[in-house]
């Protein structure tokens, strides 16, 4: 039985772990919350309390990685608002444990924020030139992992994550003067995220980088106005005083290399 460790059983990692169990994998899962340990255990995940720090790691990482064939790293950098953590340092602290464990396959969950915000079509061949701190640190981590000769890392650059309980309209509803009304959306549903990672593992597809965004790119104003109506929320008001700027992320490589068809191709 293939054993997989998921570093970060949060909004995406927890349902991913359950999907892996359903597909016959054995799963270790980490959390930083003692309250969630029982939740992991109750569904059949072997739970570990692990927290990556900038100077050290709290928790038994060696046991977490022992006998593992695949490691999935799904811990987003905490860099919104006033947060200023050194996410790269955290990944640097993790790498020696990966090397020592002997595992050869890693999936790193990244983001399309590694691409700058310009009015153009973006593929994996587009030079990553992030203009946010989060994007810059994610790109540095991608390079650290993919350049390491001890294991092979496949990177998945997800667009904005949405699900049945999660959509940006809940934060945008009723707001005024929202910029970039004509910029395209670049979102992906939780269900597709899970199946894409499963596909990478089952296809034994390593050392690759994939954009993962649903092939559905209406304007921000059109999409969020429609979603506000669907959820019976106050309409967002967009500002048209400045030109809209926004990239369109293409996932053609994902569809071709993994023969992947999106489950939620319209959102």
C-alpha positions in Angstrom: 0.0 0.0 0.0 1.3 3.4 -1.0 1.8 5.7 2.0 1.3 9.4 1.7 1.9 12.3 4.1 0.0 15.5 3.8 1.7 18.4 5.5 -1.3 20.7 6.2 -4.7 19.1 6.6 -6.7 22.3 6.3 -9.5 23.4 4.0 -8.0 21.5 1.0 -5.7 19.0 2.8 -8.3 17.4 4.9 -10.8 16.4 2.1 -7.8 15.5 0.0 -6.7 13.0 2.7 -10.2 11.5 2.8 -10.1 11.1 -1.0 -6.7 9.4 -0.8 -8.0 7.0 1.8 -11.0 6.2 -0.4 -8.6 5.4 -3.2 -6.7 2.8 -1.1 -3.8 4.9 0.1 -2.5 5.0 3.7 -2.4 8.6 4.9 -0.4 10.6 7.5 -1.8 14.0 8.1 -0.5 17.0 10.0 -2.2 19.8 11.8 -1.0 22.7 14.0 -4.2 22.4 16.2 -4.5 19.9 19.0 -8.3 20.2 18.6 -8.1 18.7 15.1 -6.1 15.7 16.0 -9.2 13.7 16.9 -10.9 14.8 13.6 -8.1 13.3 11.6 -8.0 10.1 13.6 -11.8 9.6 13.3 -11.7 9.4 9.5 -8.6 7.0 9.4 -5.8 9.5 9.0 -2.7 9.0 11.2 -2.5 12.3 12.9 0.6 14.4 13.7 0.9 17.7 15.5 3.5 19.5 13.4 4.3 23.2 13.0 7.0 24.5 10.7 8.9 27.5 12.1 11.4 29.9 10.7 14.1 28.6 13.0 12.9 25.1 14.0 10.1 22.6 13.5 7.8 21.6 16.3 6.7 18.0 16.1 8.0 14.6 15.1 8.7 15.1 11.4 10.9 12.1 11.1 8.1 9.7 12.1 5.7 11.7 9.9 7.9 10.9 6.9 9.0 7.4 7.8 8.2 4.8 5.1 6.4 7.4 3.0 6.4 7.3 -0.8 4.8 10.7 -1.5 4.8 14.0 0.5 2.1 16.6 -0.2 3.0 20.1 1.1 -0.1 22.2 1.4 0.7 25.0 3.8 0.1 28.4 2.4 2.3 31.3 3.5 0.8 33.6 6.1 1.5 36.9 4.4 -1.8 38.7 4.2 -2.4 41.9 5.9 0.4 42.7 8.3 1.8 39.2 8.5 5.5 39.0 7.5 6.6 35.4 8.0 9.6 33.9 6.2 7.9 31.0 4.5 11.1 30.2 2.5 12.9 29.6 5.8 10.2 27.1 6.9 10.6 25.1 3.7 14.4 25.2 4.1 14.0 23.7 7.5 11.8 20.9 6.1 14.1 19.9 3.2 16.8 18.0 5.3 14.0 15.9 6.8 12.8 15.0 3.3 16.3 14.1 2.3 17.0 11.9 5.3 13.6 10.1 5.0 14.6 8.8 1.5 11.2 9.6 0.0 11.5 10.5 -3.7 8.2 12.2 -4.6 6.8 15.5 -3.5 3.8 17.6 -4.5 4.0 21.3 -3.7 0.8 23.2 -3.6 1.6 26.7 -5.0 -0.4 29.5 -6.5 -0.8 31.5 -9.7 0.3 34.5 -7.7 3.8 33.6 -8.9 2.8 35.3 -12.2 2.7 39.1 -12.4 -0.7 40.8 -13.0 -0.7 41.8 -16.6 -3.2 41.7 -19.5 -1.9 38.6 -21.1 -2.5 34.8 -21.5 -0.3 32.8 -19.1 1.0 29.3 -19.5 3.7 27.4 -17.7 6.2 28.8 -20.2 5.4 32.3 -19.1 8.3 33.7 -17.0 7.1 33.8 -13.3 7.6 37.4 -12.1 5.5 37.8 -8.9 4.6 41.2 -7.7 3.3 40.2 -4.3 5.4 39.0 -1.3 3.4 35.7 -1.1 4.1 35.0 -4.8 7.8 35.8 -4.4 8.2 33.4 -1.5 6.1 30.7 -3.2 8.3 30.9 -6.3 11.5 30.7 -4.2 10.1 27.5 -2.5 9.2 26.0 -5.8 12.8 26.5 -7.0 14.3 25.1 -3.8 12.3 21.9 -4.0 12.5 21.3 -7.8 16.3 21.9 -7.8 16.9 19.3 -5.1 18.5 16.2 -6.5 17.4 13.9 -3.7 13.7 13.9 -4.7 11.4 15.0 -7.6 8.8 17.7 -7.0 5.7 18.4 -9.0 4.3 21.9 -8.5 0.6 22.7 -8.8 -0.1 26.4 -9.2 -3.8 26.7 -8.2 -5.9 29.7 -9.0 -8.3 31.2 -6.4 -9.7 28.3 -4.4 -13.5 28.0 -4.1 -15.9 25.4 -2.8 -19.4 24.9 -1.6 -18.5 26.8 1.6 -16.1 29.3 0.1 -16.5 32.0 -2.6 -14.9 35.5 -2.7 -18.3 37.1 -3.2 -19.0 36.7 0.5 -16.2 39.2 1.1 -17.0 41.4 -1.8 -20.8 41.7 -1.3 -21.9 45.3 -0.6 -18.4 46.7 -1.1 -17.9 49.8 -3.3 -15.2 51.0 -5.7 -13.8 47.5 -6.4 -11.0 47.7 -8.9 -10.5 45.7 -12.1 -14.1 45.1 -13.1 -13.1 43.8 -16.6 -10.3 41.5 -15.4 -10.9 37.8 -15.9 -11.4 35.5 -13.0 -8.9 32.6 -12.4 -10.6 30.2 -10.0 -10.7 26.5 -9.3 -13.1 24.4 -7.3 -12.0 22.3 -4.4 -13.2 19.1 -6.1 -10.9 19.7 -9.1 -7.9 20.4 -6.8 -8.3 17.1 -5.1 -8.6 15.0 -8.3 -5.7 16.8 -10.0 -3.4 15.9 -7.1 -4.7 12.3 -7.3 -4.0 12.3 -11.0 -0.4 13.4 -10.5 0.2 10.6 -8.0 -1.6 7.9 -10.0 0.1 9.0 -13.3 3.5 9.0 -11.6 4.1 12.4 -13.0 7.0 14.0 -11.3 9.3 17.0 -11.9 6.5 18.9 -13.6 4.8 22.3 -13.0 1.1 22.7 -13.7 -1.2 25.7 -13.8 -4.6 24.6 -12.4 -7.4 27.0 -13.1 -10.9 26.2 -14.4 -11.3 27.1 -18.2 -13.9 29.7 -17.2 -12.9 33.4 -17.4 -15.8 35.8 -17.3 -15.0 39.3 -16.0 -14.9 39.9 -12.3 -17.8 42.3 -12.4 -20.0 39.8 -14.4 -19.1 36.8 -12.2 -19.4 38.4 -8.8 -22.5 40.2 -9.6 -24.1 36.9 -10.7 -22.8 35.1 -7.6 -24.3 37.9 -5.3 -27.7 37.3 -6.9 -27.4 33.5 -6.5 -26.5 33.8 -2.8 -29.0 36.7 -2.3 -26.3 39.0 -1.2 -25.9 42.8 -1.6 -24.4 43.5 -5.0 -20.8 44.6 -5.2 -20.1 47.9 -6.9 -17.1 48.1 -9.2 -15.1 51.1 -10.2 -14.5 51.7 -13.9 -12.4 54.9 -13.5 -9.1 53.0 -14.1 -8.2 50.5 -16.8 -8.7 46.9 -15.7 -5.5 44.7 -15.4 -5.7 41.0 -15.1 -4.0 37.8 -16.5 -5.8 34.8 -17.9 -4.3 31.6 -16.7 -4.4 28.7 -19.1 -4.3 25.0 -17.9 -3.8 23.4 -21.3 -0.7 21.5 -20.1 -2.7 19.9 -17.3 -5.4 18.7 -19.7 -2.8 17.4 -22.2 -0.2 15.7 -20.0 -2.6 14.3 -17.4 -5.5 13.9 -19.8 -7.5 15.9 -17.3 -11.1 17.1 -17.8 -12.3 19.7 -15.3 -15.2 18.5 -13.1 -16.3 22.1 -12.4 -15.5 23.8 -15.8 -18.0 26.6 -15.1 -18.2 28.1 -11.6 
